[in-house]
Amino acid sequence: MQTMKFFDALSGAEYVQINGEIFQTEYLRLPDEHTVPDDILLEAKAGETELSFTQDDFTNAQYIGEGLYRLKSGIQLRFLASTTVH
Protein backbone atom coordinates (compact mmCIF):
# COMPACT_ATOMS: atom_id res chain seq x y z
CA MET A 1 0.00 0.00 0.00
CA GLN A 2 1.22 3.48 -0.74
CA THR A 3 0.44 4.57 2.81
CA MET A 4 0.81 8.33 2.47
CA LYS A 5 -1.26 8.54 -0.71
CA PHE A 6 -3.92 6.30 0.81
CA PHE A 7 -4.29 8.35 3.99
CA ASP A 8 -4.02 11.64 2.07
CA ALA A 9 -7.00 10.48 -0.02
CA LEU A 10 -8.85 9.35 3.10
CA SER A 11 -8.29 12.68 4.87
CA GLY A 12 -10.31 14.76 2.39
CA ALA A 13 -13.04 12.26 1.62
CA GLU A 14 -16.60 13.54 1.83
CA TYR A 15 -17.76 10.53 -0.16
CA VAL A 16 -16.40 7.09 -0.82
CA GLN A 17 -17.15 4.85 -3.77
CA ILE A 18 -17.39 1.26 -2.56
CA ASN A 19 -17.59 -1.42 -5.24
CA GLY A 20 -19.01 1.18 -7.62
CA GLU A 21 -21.67 2.63 -5.27
CA ILE A 22 -21.35 6.15 -3.80
CA PHE A 23 -21.60 6.47 0.00
CA GLN A 24 -21.50 9.63 2.08
CA THR A 25 -18.80 9.72 4.72
CA GLU A 26 -20.43 9.77 8.16
CA TYR A 27 -17.27 9.38 10.28
CA LEU A 28 -13.63 9.64 9.36
CA ARG A 29 -10.54 9.21 11.51
CA LEU A 30 -6.96 9.35 10.35
CA PRO A 31 -4.74 6.79 12.07
CA ASP A 32 -2.01 7.90 14.44
CA GLU A 33 0.48 6.18 16.74
CA HIS A 34 -2.35 5.16 19.10
CA THR A 35 -4.49 3.47 16.44
CA VAL A 36 -5.07 -0.26 16.90
CA PRO A 37 -6.38 -2.74 14.29
CA ASP A 38 -9.97 -2.71 15.68
CA ASP A 39 -10.31 1.10 15.63
CA ILE A 40 -12.94 2.34 13.19
CA LEU A 41 -11.48 4.76 10.66
CA LEU A 42 -14.41 5.13 8.28
CA GLU A 43 -18.19 4.92 8.50
CA ALA A 44 -20.18 5.56 5.34
CA LYS A 45 -23.89 5.54 4.47
CA ALA A 46 -25.96 5.22 1.29
CA GLY A 47 -29.71 5.15 1.93
CA GLU A 48 -30.33 2.49 4.58
CA THR A 49 -26.95 0.83 4.03
CA GLU A 50 -24.24 1.68 6.55
CA LEU A 51 -20.70 0.34 6.35
CA SER A 52 -17.72 0.72 8.66
CA PHE A 53 -14.06 -0.05 8.14
CA THR A 54 -11.34 -0.57 10.74
CA GLN A 55 -7.62 0.04 10.61
CA ASP A 56 -7.23 -3.70 9.99
CA ASP A 57 -9.51 -3.47 6.92
CA PHE A 58 -7.15 -0.90 5.40
CA THR A 59 -3.94 -2.78 6.22
CA ASN A 60 -2.17 -3.82 3.02
CA ALA A 61 -4.70 -2.10 0.74
CA GLN A 62 -3.44 -2.27 -2.83
CA TYR A 63 -3.43 0.73 -5.14
CA ILE A 64 -5.03 -0.28 -8.44
CA GLY A 65 -4.85 3.09 -10.22
CA GLU A 66 -6.84 6.27 -10.77
CA GLY A 67 -7.46 6.64 -7.03
CA LEU A 68 -8.89 3.13 -6.68
CA TYR A 69 -7.76 0.79 -3.88
CA ARG A 70 -8.50 -2.89 -3.22
CA LEU A 71 -8.78 -3.96 0.40
CA LYS A 72 -7.64 -7.40 1.51
CA SER A 73 -11.34 -8.39 1.67
CA GLY A 74 -11.61 -7.70 -2.07
CA ILE A 75 -13.69 -4.54 -1.64
CA GLN A 76 -12.69 -1.79 -4.04
CA LEU A 77 -12.95 1.80 -2.89
CA ARG A 78 -12.14 5.30 -4.01
CA PHE A 79 -12.23 8.38 -1.80
CA LEU A 80 -14.01 11.41 -3.28
CA ALA A 81 -14.45 15.07 -2.46
CA SER A 82 -17.72 16.80 -3.35
CA THR A 83 -16.07 18.51 -6.34
CA THR A 84 -15.42 15.10 -7.94
CA VAL A 85 -18.97 13.81 -7.55
CA HIS A 86 -21.14 14.59 -10.58
C-alpha positions, 0 to 999 in steps of 0.5 A, a space after each residue: 500500500 502506498 500509505 501516504 497517498 492512501 491516507 491523504 485520499 482518506 483525509 479529504 473524503 466527503 464521499 467514498 465509492 465502494 464497489 461502484 456505489 457512492 456512499 456519504 462519509 459519516 465518520 472519518 478518523 486518520 490513524 495515528 500512533 495510538 491506532 489499533 487494528 480494531 479502531 474504526 477509521 471510516 463509517 459511510 452511508 448510502 440510503 439504509 446501508 451503513 458500512 464501517 471499516 477498521 484500521 485492519 480493513 485498510 492494512 495492506 490495501 493495494 493501489 489499483 490506479 486512478 485513485 482506486 484501492 482494493 482492500 484485503 477483503 476484495 472490496 474496491 474503494 475510491 475516496 471522493 471530495 464533493 467537487 469530484 462527484 457529478 
